[in-house]
Amino acid sequence: MTKQAARKGVWRAQTPRLNLASSSNSTPTHSKHSPDPIIINLSTALQGFTITRAEEAEQKRDLKGKKMHFSDADLQIIKQNPLDDFRGTYRQFFLEKTDLTVEKVQEKPEILKLILHDATKEENARELFHVFLLQLSLTDASGELRHPSGSDTIARKRILLFAGEWPNQLDLDGDALSLCSDGLFKALVPETDVPDRDVWSSVYNLLTTFPAVDSPEARKNVAVMAKDYLTRYAKEHPYLLALNIGLSLVGFAIPPLLGALGFTSAGVGAGSAAAAWQSGFMGAVPKGSLFAACQSIAATGSAPLFSAAGWVTSSTITGATVLWDGMKGNKKDTKGKPGGEQEEKL
């Protein structure tokens, strides 16, 4: 039923049947002092409609402050395999092994600097850092997925915003990544009040200044893509926007979103956001990259399955874990390990 039809239903339900005739064969007449029946109908209908709107407003007030829930359709997508296994792997690594939460990141934002620095060294580590940001921003302390709209912390929204931009930064050099780190560091420092708009502007300007190495035109395309990437989808499905690209690597597919970005079964659409992203590779898309995974999803409906467990057990990532634990003062995990004393001082 359309909204228009629904409103007509309210109108009919609230409008009484008026006996406009004094007899079966008489013509209704109105004195100049009697109200017009049409006005009576309109007033009665509007009164009923107002009550309906008031009830809706009251329901919204009741929902305010309560935990936000995903719709059934969204939950069906979120619960698809292998997402459960994937989330379990990262919960174990990030929440059990490192005990890292948004609150602790706010206390020591430099932790993210270390992870970001580590992400410049290891193959696939940048993708891991991207998914880590999503995991951090979209989960609570227990590791359960949370609805971004239900978050009461600006920090989570800032991390999610940064994570949404991260796919556009996978090909940036170390200097640009360092600037990303500095920007995120400042945004997360508890005593620093940075408006969300300023955080977005910083990331946008960063993408404009440090695009994937190609040409001035690619610089413009990447910046436009970043803007479209956020404004088009973040309002309706901010978590799907971020999770789509990050989780593509482990077989999590949301073809409608990829299609909107320009990934189709026939290839990359000309002039699309995907085309701007592809231009950054200068014709050679790396095997196993996020872009390649998105292409595979669009073409076949599934992505190649990568081993998340292989990433988290790599020497580089494991080394970063020791650093994070040291920074949090977790001495029992660093005691007796090479470089433990130096790392605890960081």
Long-range contacts (C-beta under 8 A, 24 or more apart in sequence): 7-49, 10-45, 10-48, 10-49, 10-52, 11-45, 11-48, 11-49, 13-48, 14-44, 14-45, 14-47, 14-48, 14-49, 15-41, 15-44, 15-45, 16-44, 67-147, 67-150, 68-146, 68-147, 68-149, 68-150, 69-147, 69-150, 70-145, 70-147, 74-237, 74-240, 77-240, 77-254, 78-145, 80-252, 82-250, 82-251, 82-252, 82-305, 83-247, 83-250, 83-252, 86-247, 86-250, 86-252, 86-308, 87-135, 87-143, 87-145, 89-308, 89-309, 89-312, 90-131, 90-132, 90-135, 90-308, 90-312, 91-135, 91-139, 91-143, 93-312, 93-321, 94-132, 94-135, 94-136, 95-139, 95-141, 95-143, 97-321, 98-321, 98-324, 98-325, 99-328, 99-330, 100-136, 100-324, 101-136, 101-141, 102-136, 102-137, 102-153, 102-155, 102-156, 102-159, 103-141, 104-328, 105-136, 105-155, 105-159, 105-188, 106-155, 106-188, 106-189, 106-190, 107-190, 108-327, 108-328, 109-184, 109-185, 109-188, 109-189, 110-185, 110-327, 110-346, 111-324, 111-327, 111-328, 112-181, 112-184, 112-185, 112-188, 113-181, 113-185, 114-320, 114-323, 114-324, 114-327, 114-346, 115-320, 115-324, 116-177, 116-180, 116-181, 116-184, 117-177, 117-178, 117-181, 118-316, 118-317, 118-319, 118-320, 119-177, 120-174, 120-177, 121-316, 122-314, 122-316, 122-317, 124-249, 124-288, 124-306, 124-311, 125-311, 125-314, 125-316, 125-317, 126-166, 126-169, 126-170, 127-170, 127-246, 127-249, 127-290, 128-308, 128-311, 128-312, 128-317, 129-166, 130-163, 130-166, 130-167, 130-170, 130-245, 130-246, 130-290, 131-246, 131-247, 131-249, 133-159, 133-160, 133-162, 133-163, 133-166, 134-160, 134-163, 134-242, 134-243, 134-246, 134-247, 137-163, 137-242, 138-239, 138-242, 138-243, 145-239, 147-239, 148-238, 148-239, 149-238, 154-196, 155-188, 157-196, 158-184, 158-187, 158-188, 158-194, 158-196, 158-199, 159-184, 159-188, 160-238, 160-239, 160-242, 161-196, 161-199, 161-200, 161-203, 161-230, 162-187, 162-199, 162-203, 163-242, 163-246, 164-229, 164-230, 164-234, 164-238, 164-241, 164-242, 165-203, 165-207, 165-226, 165-229, 165-230, 166-246, 167-229, 167-245, 167-246, 167-277, 167-290, 168-207, 168-212, 168-222, 168-225, 168-226, 168-229, 168-277, 169-206, 169-207, 169-210, 170-289, 170-290, 171-212, 171-213, 171-280, 171-281, 172-210, 172-211, 172-212, 173-210, 173-213, 175-210, 176-206, 176-209, 176-210, 179-206, 179-210, 180-206, 200-230, 211-280, 212-277, 212-279, 212-280, 212-281, 213-280, 213-282, 214-279, 214-280, 214-282, 215-279, 217-279, 218-276, 218-279, 218-280, 221-275, 221-276, 221-279, 222-276, 222-277, 222-279, 222-280, 224-273, 224-276, 225-273, 225-276, 225-277, 228-273, 229-261, 229-273, 232-260, 233-257, 233-260, 245-290, 245-294, 248-290, 248-293, 248-294, 248-297, 248-303, 249-290, 249-293, 249-303, 249-304, 249-306, 250-303, 250-305, 250-306, 250-308, 251-302, 251-303, 251-304, 251-305, 252-303, 253-297, 253-301, 253-302, 253-303, 255-297, 255-298, 255-301, 258-294, 258-297, 258-298, 259-298, 261-294, 263-294, 263-295, 263-297, 263-298, 264-298, 265-298, 265-299, 268-295
